[in-house]
Amino acid sequence: MTLEQLAGQLLWCGWGDAPEQDPRTYNDHARILVEEIGVGGLVLFNRNLGTPEEIAALTEELRSHAALPPLIGIDQEGGRVSR
């Protein structure tokens, strides 16, 4: 494993802020995170969520494109973080 791949494994990222791309799909932004950067974790936000079947299909697609399957988490806050 290269140094770049090791560094990518330390990152947790979300995607879906680009208005021209559907955040509920494996779009260009998700592809870059998974295939090029090789992030170790992906966070699904409300913008990424659909039906349970759509979420299952999305997470399977994310994993299928990754060299190392990323951990996948869901943001449950839905708003500002309260500390």
ROMI-900559 format. One record per residue: x, y, z of N, C-alpha, C in turn; residue number from 1; residue in one letter; chain. Coordinates in Angstrom, 2 decimals. Last residue first. Example, Ala and Ser with C-alpha at 12.3 -4.5 7.8 and 13.67 -1.06 7.14 Angstrom:
! residues 2
REC   n.east  n.north     n.up  ca.east  ca.north    ca.up   c.east  c.north     c.up  num  residu  chaine
REC    12.85    -2.25     7.08    13.67     -1.06     7.14    12.90     0.03     7.87    2       S       A
REC    13.19    -5.69     7.80    12.30     -4.50     7.80    13.20    -3.30     7.80    1       A       A
***
This chain:
! residues 83
REC   n.east  n.north     n.up  ca.east  ca.north    ca.up   c.east  c.north     c.up  num  residu  chaine
REC   -22.77    20.71    21.49   -21.72     20.12    22.32   -22.03    20.36    23.79   83       R       A
REC   -24.53    20.09    18.63   -24.68     20.61    19.99   -23.65    19.92    20.88   82       S       A
REC   -24.42    21.00    15.27   -23.88     20.13    16.29   -24.01    20.82    17.65   81       V       A
REC   -27.35    21.54    13.32   -26.16     22.04    14.00   -25.72    21.07    15.08   80       R       A
REC   -28.65    18.60    11.74   -28.61     20.05    11.95   -27.32    20.45    12.62   79       G       A
REC   -28.66    15.86    11.76   -29.62     16.55    10.91   -29.61    18.06    11.09   78       G       A
REC   -27.54    13.74    13.33   -27.83     15.05    13.89   -28.90    15.78    13.07   77       E       A
REC   -26.71    11.42    12.21   -28.04     11.43    12.80   -28.43    12.77    13.40   76       Q       A
REC   -25.07    10.29     9.46   -25.17     11.44    10.34   -26.58    11.48    10.90   75       D       A
REC   -23.90     7.03     9.20   -25.00      7.94     8.89   -25.00     9.05     9.93   74       I       A
REC   -21.07     5.38     7.63   -21.85      5.85     8.78   -22.94     6.78     8.32   73       G       A
REC   -19.02     2.83     6.55   -20.10      3.75     6.15   -20.92     4.08     7.39   72       I       A
REC   -15.69     2.07     5.63   -16.72      2.07     6.65   -17.77     3.09     6.23   71       L       A
REC   -14.89     0.79     2.33   -14.91      1.83     3.36   -15.93     1.53     4.44   70       P       A
REC   -12.96    -1.88     1.13   -14.32     -1.42     1.46   -14.31    -0.38     2.58   69       P       A
REC   -10.40    -1.02    -0.98   -10.66     -1.52     0.37   -12.04    -1.01     0.76   68       L       A
REC   -11.19    -0.15    -3.51   -10.12     -1.14    -3.39   -10.20    -1.82    -2.02   67       A       A
REC   -14.63     0.28    -4.37   -13.49      0.59    -3.53   -12.46    -0.53    -3.54   66       A       A
REC   -16.92    -0.40    -5.67   -15.94      0.38    -6.43   -14.65     0.64    -5.64   65       H       A
REC   -18.50    -1.69    -3.79   -18.05     -2.45    -4.96   -16.98    -1.73    -5.77   64       S       A
REC   -19.20     0.28    -1.93   -18.25     -0.77    -1.56   -17.68    -1.49    -2.77   63       R       A
REC   -21.06     1.74    -3.45   -19.87      2.39    -2.89   -18.80     1.35    -2.57   62       L       A
REC   -23.00    -0.25    -3.92   -22.24      0.31    -5.03   -20.97     1.00    -4.55   61       E       A
REC   -23.92    -0.66    -1.32   -23.31     -1.77    -2.05   -22.48    -1.26    -3.22   60       E       A
REC   -24.99     1.86    -0.79   -23.85      1.40     0.00   -23.16     0.21    -0.68   59       T       A
REC   -27.08     1.88    -2.73   -26.01      2.88    -2.75   -24.79     2.39    -1.98   58       L       A
REC   -28.70    -0.25    -1.90   -28.09     -0.28    -3.23   -26.92     0.69    -3.31   57       A       A
REC   -29.47     0.70     0.63   -28.74     -0.57     0.52   -28.03    -0.65    -0.83   56       A       A
REC   -30.87     2.98    -0.15   -29.68      3.12     0.69   -28.83     1.86     0.60   55       I       A
REC   -32.99     1.84    -1.56   -32.06      2.74    -2.26   -30.76     2.90    -1.47   54       E       A
REC   -34.25     0.44     0.52   -33.72     -0.30    -0.63   -32.71     0.54    -1.41   53       E       A
REC   -35.09     2.53     2.22   -34.11      1.55     2.68   -33.48     0.75     1.53   52       P       A
REC   -35.13     5.54     0.16   -35.78      4.40     0.79   -34.72     3.44     1.32   51       T       A
REC   -32.54     7.77     0.76   -33.83      7.55     0.12   -34.55     6.46     0.89   50       G       A
REC   -29.92    10.06     1.53   -30.81      8.98     1.92   -32.11     8.97     1.13   49       L       A
REC   -28.30    12.20     1.11   -27.93     10.95     0.45   -28.95     9.84     0.66   48       N       A
REC   -29.23    14.24     2.71   -29.29     14.44     1.26   -28.98    13.16     0.48   47       R       A
REC   -28.58    13.35     5.26   -29.98     13.31     4.83   -30.10    13.43     3.32   46       N       A
REC   -25.45    11.61     4.66   -26.26     12.66     5.27   -27.69    12.55     4.74   45       F       A
REC   -23.06     9.22     5.28   -24.29      9.50     4.55   -25.07    10.54     5.34   44       L       A
REC   -19.64     9.19     5.08   -20.77      9.58     5.93   -21.95     9.89     5.03   43       V       A
REC   -17.13     6.76     4.73   -18.08      7.66     4.07   -19.24     7.93     5.02   42       L       A
REC   -13.66     6.00     5.15   -15.02      6.05     5.63   -15.85     7.06     4.86   41       G       A
REC   -11.26     6.02     3.83   -11.53      4.90     4.72   -12.95     4.86     5.23   40       G       A
REC   -10.92     6.86     0.36   -11.22      7.21     1.74   -11.56     5.97     2.56   39       V       A
REC    -9.58     6.99    -2.18    -9.62      5.77    -1.38    -9.90     6.02     0.09   38       G       A
REC    -9.23     8.80    -4.22    -8.65      9.11    -2.92    -8.61     7.86    -2.04   37       I       A
REC   -10.40     7.36    -6.41    -9.14      8.09    -6.54    -8.46     8.36    -5.20   36       E       A
REC   -12.70     5.93    -5.48   -11.74      5.33    -6.39   -10.39     6.04    -6.43   35       E       A
REC   -14.05     7.56    -3.51   -13.88      6.12    -3.36   -12.73     5.57    -4.20   34       V       A
REC   -13.93    10.25    -4.35   -13.64      9.88    -2.97   -13.28     8.41    -2.84   33       L       A
REC   -14.71    10.00    -7.04   -13.39     10.54    -6.71   -12.99    10.13    -5.29   32       I       A
REC   -17.34     9.02    -6.70   -16.33      8.22    -7.41   -14.92     8.69    -7.07   31       R       A
REC   -18.63    11.17    -5.48   -18.46      9.91    -4.73   -17.38     9.05    -5.37   30       A       A
REC   -18.53    12.94    -7.68   -17.90     13.30    -6.41   -17.65    12.04    -5.57   29       H       A
REC   -20.03    11.59    -9.67   -18.61     11.88    -9.88   -17.88    12.20    -8.56   28       D       A
REC   -22.21     9.29    -7.82   -21.92     10.31    -8.82   -20.41    10.57    -8.90   27       N       A
REC   -24.22     7.13    -6.93   -22.77      7.06    -7.03   -22.36     8.00    -8.15   26       Y       A
REC   -26.91     9.09    -5.48   -26.33      8.13    -6.42   -24.82     8.14    -6.31   25       T       A
REC   -27.96    11.12    -4.09   -28.42      9.78    -3.71   -27.84     8.70    -4.61   24       R       A
REC   -27.21    13.53    -5.15   -26.43     13.03    -4.02   -26.86    11.65    -3.54   23       P       A
REC   -26.96    14.19    -8.50   -27.87     13.60    -7.53   -27.06    13.01    -6.37   22       D       A
REC   -25.55    17.27    -9.57   -25.41     15.83    -9.39   -26.34    15.34    -8.28   21       Q       A
REC   -25.76    19.99    -9.58   -25.98     19.31   -10.86   -25.87    17.79   -10.76   20       E       A
REC   -25.08    20.94    -7.03   -26.48     20.92    -7.44   -26.75    20.15    -8.73   19       P       A
REC   -22.96    19.36    -4.80   -23.03     19.90    -6.17   -24.47    19.81    -6.69   18       A       A
REC   -22.91    18.04    -2.38   -23.25     19.46    -2.37   -23.39    20.06    -3.76   17       D       A
REC   -22.14    15.35    -2.01   -23.48     15.67    -2.48   -23.86    17.12    -2.48   16       G       A
REC   -20.50    13.55     0.65   -20.57     14.14    -0.68   -22.01    14.54    -0.97   15       W       A
REC   -18.07    13.06     3.28   -19.43     13.04     2.77   -19.41    13.68     1.40   14       G       A
REC   -15.41    11.11     4.73   -15.94     12.19     3.90   -17.42    11.97     3.59   13       C       A
REC   -12.60    10.42     6.59   -14.05     10.19     6.53   -14.63    11.37     5.78   12       W       A
REC    -9.26     9.22     6.16   -10.30     10.22     5.93   -11.71     9.64     6.00   11       L       A
REC    -7.35     7.30     6.26    -7.58      8.06     7.49    -8.76     9.02     7.36   10       L       A
REC    -7.01     6.33     3.73    -7.72      5.49     4.68    -8.02     6.20     6.00    9       Q       A
REC    -5.34     8.22     2.56    -6.75      8.20     2.21    -7.58     7.40     3.19    8       G       A
REC    -2.86     7.38     3.60    -3.42      8.67     4.00    -4.91     8.73     3.71    7       A       A
REC    -2.55     4.97     2.21    -2.63      4.97     3.67    -3.26     6.26     4.19    6       L       A
REC    -2.35     5.96    -0.38    -3.46      5.08    -0.02    -3.65     5.02     1.49    5       Q       A
REC     0.05     7.41    -0.17    -1.19      8.10    -0.52    -2.41     7.27    -0.15    4       E       A
REC     1.87     5.36     0.34     1.65      6.38     1.35     0.35     7.13     1.10    3       L       A
REC     0.55     2.19    -0.86     1.35      3.41    -0.96     1.03     4.37     0.18    2       T       A
REC     0.85    -1.17     0.00     0.00      0.00     0.00     0.90     1.24     0.00    1       M       A
***
